Amino acid sequence: MANGGATGITRILRAFGYSWKGLRATFRHEEAFRQELILVVILAPLSLVVGNTGVERALLLGSLFLILIIEVLNSGIEATVDRFGPERHKLAARAKDMGSAAVLLGFANATLIWLLILWP
């Protein structure tokens, strides 16, 4: 078993620990994540002020967190590809480009949501 046979609260606590370790690793090793986190720290409070309803605030805030989520996944893809060595391979390049495209789509999504909600 991947969780060492742990069940119940022990399994949940271990899973939380692994998640926290992943967030720390992403923060430590990925400059893009740190930059995006600064953006979220600045815009998150603003989203709570400019959103007129709970749904608007949720969309504004959720679009920001989606960028961070996508960046964590993209960083995982990049780390996995890099694990196999520095040589260039078309499938490795494709995987990295697709991960980067996902981040771009996350930014496009956030931009569209913010414009639709804030545009008079």
C-alpha positions as CSV (number, residue, x, y, z in Angstrom):
1,M,0.0,0.0,0.0
2,A,1.3,3.5,-0.9
3,N,0.2,4.9,2.5
4,G,2.0,2.2,4.5
5,G,-1.3,0.7,5.6
6,A,-2.4,3.8,7.5
7,T,-6.1,4.4,7.8
8,G,-8.4,7.0,9.2
9,I,-7.0,10.1,10.7
10,T,-3.4,8.8,10.4
11,R,-3.8,8.5,6.6
12,I,-5.4,12.0,6.4
13,L,-2.5,13.5,8.5
14,R,0.1,11.8,6.3
15,A,-1.6,13.0,3.1
16,F,-1.7,16.5,4.5
17,G,2.0,16.3,5.3
18,Y,2.8,15.1,1.7
19,S,0.7,18.0,0.3
20,W,2.4,20.5,2.6
21,K,5.8,19.1,1.5
22,G,4.8,19.5,-2.1
23,L,3.7,23.1,-1.6
24,R,7.0,23.9,0.1
25,A,9.0,22.3,-2.7
26,T,7.1,24.2,-5.3
27,F,7.7,27.5,-3.4
28,R,11.4,26.7,-2.9
29,H,12.2,25.6,-6.4
30,E,9.8,27.4,-8.8
31,E,10.2,31.1,-9.3
32,A,7.0,31.3,-11.4
33,F,5.0,29.9,-8.4
34,R,6.5,32.6,-6.1
35,Q,5.6,35.3,-8.6
36,E,2.1,34.1,-9.0
37,L,1.7,33.8,-5.3
38,I,2.6,37.5,-5.0
39,L,-0.1,38.2,-7.5
40,V,-2.6,36.2,-5.5
41,V,-1.6,37.9,-2.2
42,I,-2.2,41.3,-3.8
43,L,-5.4,40.5,-5.7
44,A,-7.1,38.2,-3.2
45,P,-8.1,40.9,-0.8
46,L,-9.1,43.1,-3.7
47,S,-11.4,40.3,-4.9
48,L,-13.2,40.4,-1.6
49,V,-13.7,44.2,-1.9
50,V,-14.7,44.5,-5.6
51,G,-17.0,41.5,-5.8
52,N,-20.6,42.6,-5.2
53,T,-22.0,39.1,-4.4
54,G,-20.7,35.9,-2.9
55,V,-20.6,34.3,-6.3
56,E,-18.6,37.2,-7.8
57,R,-16.1,37.0,-4.9
58,A,-15.8,33.3,-5.3
59,L,-15.2,33.5,-9.0
60,L,-12.6,36.2,-8.6
61,L,-10.8,34.4,-5.8
62,G,-11.2,31.0,-7.3
63,S,-9.7,32.1,-10.6
64,L,-6.6,33.2,-8.7
65,F,-6.3,29.9,-6.8
66,L,-6.8,28.0,-10.1
67,I,-3.6,29.6,-11.4
68,L,-1.6,28.4,-8.4
69,I,-3.1,24.9,-8.7
70,I,-2.2,24.7,-12.4
71,E,1.3,26.0,-11.7
72,V,1.8,23.2,-9.0
73,L,0.8,20.6,-11.6
74,N,3.0,22.1,-14.3
75,S,5.9,22.1,-11.9
76,G,5.3,18.4,-11.2
77,I,5.3,17.7,-14.9
78,E,8.5,19.6,-15.4
79,A,10.2,17.9,-12.4
80,T,9.2,14.5,-13.7
81,V,10.5,15.2,-17.2
82,D,13.7,16.7,-15.9
83,R,14.2,13.6,-13.7
84,F,15.1,11.6,-16.8
85,G,18.0,13.9,-17.9
86,P,18.9,17.1,-19.7
87,E,18.8,15.7,-23.2
88,R,16.1,17.1,-25.5
89,H,13.3,14.8,-26.6
90,K,10.3,15.9,-28.6
91,L,7.8,14.2,-26.1
92,A,9.5,15.8,-23.1
93,A,9.3,19.2,-24.8
94,R,5.7,18.6,-25.7
95,A,4.8,17.7,-22.1
96,K,6.5,20.8,-20.8
97,D,4.9,23.0,-23.4
98,M,1.5,21.6,-22.6
99,G,2.0,22.3,-18.9
100,S,3.0,25.8,-19.8
101,A,-0.1,26.2,-22.0
102,A,-2.3,25.1,-19.1
103,V,-0.8,27.9,-17.0
104,L,-1.5,30.4,-19.8
105,L,-5.1,29.2,-20.0
106,G,-5.4,29.6,-16.3
107,F,-4.3,33.3,-16.7
108,A,-6.7,33.8,-19.6
109,N,-9.5,32.3,-17.5
110,A,-8.7,34.7,-14.6
111,T,-8.4,37.7,-16.8
112,L,-11.7,37.0,-18.5
113,I,-13.5,36.5,-15.1
114,W,-12.0,39.7,-13.7
115,L,-12.9,41.7,-16.8
116,L,-16.5,40.3,-17.0
117,I,-17.1,41.1,-13.3
118,L,-15.4,44.5,-13.2
119,W,-16.3,45.9,-16.6
120,P,-19.3,48.3,-16.2
